[in-house]
C-alpha cells in the first residue's frame, strides 16, 4: 500500500513537472502578449496540477523528508519562480508558500503552516492590512466558485508600494465543500509605472500639439495688434502712455505663446556646447535680488571640473530659472537654498537644488509636472511641464522629492558633452 502511494506521488511529481513546464511557457507567452491566451479550463487545470504536484514536495523538503531527484528539481523550480505562489486549505489556513512569498511577506523564520491570514497578520503586523484584504478576496473566489483575477497593491517596509496581478483558483471536493485555494501573484509594479509614464507622455504630446496650434493662431492676430499699437504710438502723442502699457502686455502674451510652443517639437537646430556651471551661476545672479529680499542665501557647491553639455542654452536656463524661482517662492521665512553640481562615472552631470520651504504634500506631488496643474494662485501650470519637456528633449531626467514642512529637492540629470563630437554622451 505504501509503495503504491509513493508511486502515485512520484507520478504526480512528474506530471506536475510537465505541467510547470507548460505553465511557464504559457506564462512567458502571456507576458509578451500582454494577456493570458489560454482558455479558462486549461488555465485552471494547469494551476491545480502545478499545486497538487509540487506543494506536497515543498512540504516534504521543508521537513527534511527524502525526495527523489525529479521531486527535488520540481520543488526547486517552484521556489525559483519570481511569482508569489501560495496554497491554502479549505479553511483558509496556509499549507505551503514558495520562497518568493516567504521573502515578500517576511515569513522566513516564522512557522506559517496551519495559520490563517488573520493569525499571520498578528505575527507580521506590518502586513496585517494586506493579510486581512486577502481574506475578503479569497472569499470572493470561494463565492464565485471559479477563478478570480484581481490587482492587489500594498506597501512593503522600504516604503515602496507593490502591485500584483493575482489569480485565485478555488478547488472543491465532489460534494461541493471547500478543498483548497491556489493563489499565484505576479509583480507588475514596474509595468504599472511604465503604463502611467506612457499615459503621461501621451497627454503631454496631445497638450503640445494643442498648445502649438493655439499659439500659432494667437500669434498671427497678435502681430497685427502690435503693429497698430506702434502706429498709434507714433501718430497720437497723447496715447503714448497707454500704448506703452499695451505693448508691454502684448510682449507678455507673446512670451506665454512662446512657452506654449516649447511643448511642441524640440528645436535641436539651436543646440550648441556650453558650460552648465556658468548657466547655473548666471541664473543665481538673476534671482539673487529676489532671494535677498526674503533673506535667503544661496549655498553653492561645485564638485566637478568640467560640466559642458550639448543643448539649447536658453531653454536650459529657462528650466533653471523656473526651479530657482519655485524654490524662493516656497520659502516663507529666511533660510538657505543649496545648489550642488557634480558629475557621475556614467558621463552624466547632476544638478540638485534643495530648499527649506513648506514642501509639497504626497497627493499633490503625484501631479507635479502635469499640464495645467499648479500650486500657485497665478499661472497656467505649464512651468514644470515645459521644464520636463525641455529636459527630456536633452535626453535627461527631472525628479522632484518633497516632504511637507521640510522642503523640496529638484534633481536634474543631463548627459555630459563628449569632446570633438556633437552628440550626447548617452541616449
C-alpha positions in Angstrom: 0.0 0.0 0.0 2.9 2.3 0.9 4.7 1.5 -2.3 1.5 2.3 -4.3 1.2 5.7 -2.5 4.9 6.5 -3.3 4.3 5.5 -6.9 1.3 7.8 -7.1 3.2 10.6 -5.5 6.1 10.2 -7.9 3.7 10.1 -10.8 2.1 13.3 -9.5 5.5 14.9 -9.2 6.5 14.0 -12.8 3.1 15.2 -14.1 3.5 18.3 -12.0 6.9 19.0 -13.5 5.4 18.7 -17.0 2.6 21.0 -16.1 5.0 23.5 -14.6 6.9 23.5 -17.9 3.7 24.1 -19.9 2.7 26.7 -17.4 5.9 28.6 -17.7 5.8 28.5 -21.5 2.3 30.0 -21.5 3.1 32.5 -18.8 6.0 33.7 -20.9 3.7 34.0 -23.9 1.3 35.9 -21.8 4.0 38.2 -20.6 5.0 39.2 -24.1 1.5 39.3 -25.5 0.1 41.2 -22.5 -2.8 38.8 -21.9 -3.3 35.2 -21.0 -4.1 33.2 -24.1 -5.2 30.0 -22.5 -8.8 29.1 -22.0 -10.2 29.3 -18.5 -10.5 25.5 -18.3 -6.9 24.8 -19.4 -5.5 27.5 -17.1 -7.4 26.2 -14.1 -6.2 22.7 -14.8 -2.6 23.8 -15.1 -2.8 25.8 -11.8 -4.4 22.9 -9.9 -2.0 20.4 -11.4 1.1 22.5 -10.6 0.0 23.0 -7.0 -1.1 19.4 -6.5 2.2 18.0 -7.8 4.5 20.5 -6.2 3.4 21.8 -2.8 3.4 18.3 -1.4 7.1 18.2 -2.4 7.8 21.6 -0.9 6.3 20.4 2.4 8.4 17.1 2.3 11.5 19.1 1.5 10.8 21.6 4.4 10.5 18.7 6.9 13.7 17.1 5.5 11.9 14.1 4.1 13.8 12.2 1.5 12.6 13.1 -2.1 13.7 11.9 -5.5 15.8 14.0 -7.9 12.7 14.7 -10.0 10.8 15.9 -6.9 13.7 18.0 -5.8 14.1 19.6 -9.2 10.3 20.4 -9.2 10.4 21.9 -5.8 13.5 24.0 -6.7 11.8 25.2 -9.9 8.7 26.4 -8.0 10.9 28.1 -5.3 12.9 29.8 -8.0 9.9 31.3 -9.8 9.7 35.1 -9.5 6.0 34.9 -8.7 4.1 34.5 -5.4 2.6 31.0 -5.1 0.6 30.0 -2.1 -1.6 27.0 -1.2 -4.3 27.2 1.5 -6.7 24.6 2.7 -10.5 24.9 2.6 -10.4 26.6 6.0 -8.1 29.4 4.7 -5.0 28.0 6.6 -1.7 28.4 4.9 -0.2 25.0 3.9 2.7 26.0 1.7 4.3 29.0 0.0 7.3 29.4 -2.2 10.5 31.3 -1.3 9.4 34.4 -3.1 6.2 34.5 -1.0 8.1 34.0 2.3 10.5 36.8 1.4 7.8 39.1 0.3 5.7 38.8 3.5 8.7 38.4 5.8 7.7 34.9 6.8 11.2 33.4 6.9 11.8 32.0 10.3 8.1 32.0 11.1 6.0 28.8 11.3 3.2 29.9 9.0 1.7 26.4 8.3 -1.7 25.9 9.7 -2.3 29.6 10.3 -4.9 31.9 8.8 -4.3 35.3 7.3 -5.6 36.9 10.5 -3.1 35.0 12.6 -0.3 35.8 10.3 -1.2 39.4 10.4 -0.6 39.3 14.2 2.8 37.7 13.7 3.8 40.2 11.0 2.0 43.4 12.0 3.3 45.4 9.1 1.4 43.3 6.6 -1.7 43.0 8.7 -3.9 45.1 6.4 -2.6 43.1 3.4 -3.4 39.8 5.1 -6.9 41.0 6.0 -7.5 42.1 2.4 -6.6 38.6 1.3 -9.4 37.2 3.4 -12.0 39.2 1.5 -10.5 38.4 -1.9 -10.3 34.7 -1.0 -13.9 34.7 -0.1 -14.8 36.2 -3.4 -13.2 33.3 -5.2 -15.0 30.8 -3.0 -18.3 32.6 -3.5 -18.0 32.7 -7.3 -16.7 29.1 -7.4 -14.4 30.0 -10.3 -11.0 31.5 -11.0 -10.8 35.2 -9.9 -8.2 37.6 -11.2 -7.6 40.9 -9.5 -4.9 43.5 -8.8 -3.7 43.9 -5.3 -1.5 46.7 -4.0 0.2 47.1 -0.7 3.2 48.8 0.9 6.4 47.0 1.8 8.8 48.0 4.7 11.1 50.1 2.5 8.1 52.4 1.6 7.6 51.1 -1.9 4.1 50.2 -3.0 4.0 46.9 -4.8 1.2 45.9 -7.3 0.5 42.3 -8.1 -1.6 40.7 -10.8 -3.3 37.9 -8.7 -5.1 34.8 -9.8 -7.0 32.8 -7.2 -8.4 29.3 -8.1 -10.7 27.6 -5.6 -10.8 23.8 -5.6 -13.8 21.8 -4.3 -14.5 18.3 -3.2 -17.0 16.2 -5.2 -19.7 17.1 -2.6 -19.1 20.8 -3.2 -17.3 21.6 0.0 -14.1 23.6 0.0 -10.9 21.7 -0.6 -8.1 24.2 -1.3 -7.3 27.7 -2.7 -4.4 28.3 -5.0 -3.0 31.8 -5.3 -0.5 33.0 -7.9 0.6 36.6 -7.9 2.9 38.3 -10.4 4.7 41.6 -9.5 3.6 44.2 -12.1 4.8 47.2 -10.2 7.2 48.3 -13.0 4.6 47.5 -15.6 2.1 49.8 -13.9 4.7 52.6 -13.6 5.6 52.2 -17.3 1.9 52.4 -18.2 1.5 55.5 -16.1 4.6 57.1 -17.7 3.3 56.3 -21.2 -0.1 57.8 -20.5 1.6 60.9 -19.1 3.8 61.2 -22.2 0.7 60.8 -24.5 -1.1 63.5 -22.5 1.9 65.8 -22.9 2.1 65.0 -26.6 -1.6 65.9 -27.1 -1.2 69.1 -25.0 1.9 70.0 -27.0 0.0 69.7 -30.3 -2.9 71.6 -29.0 -0.7 74.3 -27.4 1.2 74.7 -30.7 -1.9 75.1 -32.7 -3.4 77.7 -30.3 -0.1 79.5 -30.1 0.2 79.9 -33.9 -3.5 81.1 -34.1 -2.8 83.7 -31.3 0.5 84.9 -32.7 -1.0 85.9 -36.1 -3.5 88.5 -34.8 -1.1 89.4 -32.0 1.4 90.6 -34.7 -1.3 92.8 -36.3 -2.4 94.3 -33.0 1.2 95.1 -32.1 1.7 96.8 -35.4 -1.4 99.1 -35.0 -0.4 100.0 -31.4 3.1 101.0 -32.5 1.5 103.1 -35.3 -0.9 104.7 -32.7 2.1 105.5 -30.5 3.8 107.3 -33.4 0.8 109.2 -34.6 -1.0 110.1 -31.4 1.3 111.6 -28.8 -1.4 111.8 -26.2 -1.7 108.0 -26.3 1.9 107.2 -25.7 1.4 106.1 -22.1 -1.4 103.8 -22.9 0.4 102.5 -26.0 3.5 101.6 -23.9 1.3 99.7 -21.4 -0.4 97.8 -24.3 2.9 96.9 -25.9 4.2 95.6 -22.5 1.1 93.4 -22.2 1.4 92.2 -25.7 5.0 91.2 -25.1 3.9 89.3 -22.0 1.3 87.5 -24.1 3.9 86.8 -26.7 6.1 85.3 -24.0 3.3 83.0 -22.9 2.8 81.9 -26.6 6.5 81.2 -26.9 6.3 79.0 -23.8 3.4 77.1 -25.3 5.4 76.5 -28.5 8.1 74.8 -26.4 5.6 72.0 -25.7 5.7 71.1 -29.4 8.7 69.7 -31.3 12.3 70.3 -29.8 14.4 72.9 -31.6 17.6 70.8 -32.0 19.0 73.2 -34.6 19.7 75.7 -31.7 21.8 73.1 -29.8 25.4 74.0 -29.1 28.1 73.3 -26.5 28.1 75.4 -23.4 29.1 75.3 -19.7 26.3 74.2 -17.5 28.1 75.6 -14.4 28.2 79.0 -15.9 24.5 78.8 -16.8 23.7 77.9 -13.1 25.8 80.8 -11.9 24.0 83.1 -14.4 20.6 82.1 -13.0 21.8 82.6 -9.5 22.8 86.2 -10.4 19.4 86.7 -11.9 17.5 85.5 -8.8 19.9 86.7 -6.1 18.0 90.0 -5.6 14.7 88.3 -5.2 16.3 85.9 -2.7 18.0 88.8 -0.8 14.6 90.5 -0.3 13.4 87.3 1.6 16.8 86.9 3.5 17.5 83.7 1.6 21.1 82.7 0.9 22.4 80.5 -2.0 24.9 77.9 -0.8 26.7 76.7 -3.9 28.8 73.5 -4.1 30.6 72.7 -7.3 32.0 69.2 -7.3 33.2 69.0 -10.9 36.0 70.4 -13.0 34.2 70.1 -16.4 30.5 70.4 -16.9 29.9 71.1 -20.6 26.7 70.0 -22.2 25.3 70.0 -25.7 21.9 71.6 -25.9 19.8 74.7 -26.2 21.3 77.1 -23.6 18.3 79.5 -23.4 15.9 76.6 -22.8 18.0 75.1 -20.1 18.4 78.5 -18.4 14.6 78.8 -18.5 14.4 75.4 -16.7 16.9 76.5 -14.0 15.2 79.9 -13.7 11.9 78.1 -13.1 13.4 75.8 -10.5 15.2 78.6 -8.6 12.1 80.8 -8.6 9.9 78.0 -7.3 12.5 77.3 -4.5 12.5 81.0 -3.5 8.7 81.3 -3.6 8.3 78.1 -1.5 10.2 79.6 1.4 8.1 81.8 3.7 10.9 82.5 6.2 14.7 83.2 6.0 16.9 80.2 5.2 19.1 78.6 2.6 18.9 77.2 -0.9 21.5 74.5 -1.5 22.8 74.1 -5.1 25.1 71.2 -5.9 26.7 70.3 -9.2 28.6 67.0 -9.6 29.5 64.5 -12.3 29.0 60.8 -12.3 31.0 57.9 -13.8 28.4 57.3 -16.4 29.1 60.6 -18.2 26.2 62.5 -16.7 26.1 65.7 -14.7 23.7 66.2 -11.8 22.2 69.5 -10.6 20.5 69.4 -7.2 18.5 72.3 -5.8 17.2 71.9 -2.3 15.2 74.5 -0.4 13.9 74.8 3.1 10.4 75.7 2.2 6.9 74.4 3.1 7.2 71.3 0.9 4.6 69.6 -1.1 2.0 67.0 0.1 2.3 63.5 -1.2 -1.0 63.6 -3.1 -0.1 66.9 -4.9 3.4 65.7 -5.6 2.0 62.9 -7.8 0.5 65.6 -10.1 3.6 67.8 -10.3 4.6 68.2 -14.0 1.1 67.5 -15.4 -0.1 70.2 -17.8 -2.2 73.0 -16.2 -1.6 71.7 -12.7 -0.3 74.4 -10.4 0.2 75.1 -6.7 0.2 78.9 -7.3 -2.7 81.3 -7.3 -1.4 82.8 -10.6 -0.1 81.0 -13.6 -1.2 78.4 -16.2 0.6 75.4 -14.6 2.9 74.9 -17.5 6.2 75.8 -15.9 7.3 72.3 -14.7 5.5 70.7 -17.7 7.7 72.7 -20.1 10.7 72.1 -17.9 10.2 68.3 -18.0 9.7 68.5 -21.8 13.0 70.5 -22.2 15.0 68.1 -20.0 13.5 65.1 -21.9 14.5 66.7 -25.2 18.1 66.9 -23.9 18.0 63.1 -23.0 17.9 63.9 -19.3 15.7 63.4 -16.3 14.0 65.7 -13.8 12.9 64.4 -10.4 11.2 66.1 -7.6 11.3 64.9 -4.0 9.4 66.8 -1.2 8.2 66.5 2.3 5.8 68.9 3.9 7.4 71.4 6.3 10.9 70.1 5.4 11.4 71.3 1.9 11.8 70.2 -1.7 14.7 68.8 -3.7 14.8 69.1 -7.5 17.3 66.8 -9.3 18.3 67.3 -12.9 20.4 64.8 -14.7 21.9 65.6 -18.1 24.4 63.8 -20.3 27.9 65.4 -20.4 29.1 66.6 -23.8 31.8 64.3 -25.3 34.7 66.3 -26.8 35.0 66.5 -30.6 31.5 65.2 -31.2 28.2 66.9 -31.5 26.2 64.1 -29.9 25.1 63.2 -26.4 27.2 61.1 -24.2 24.2 58.9 -23.6 20.9 58.4 -25.3 
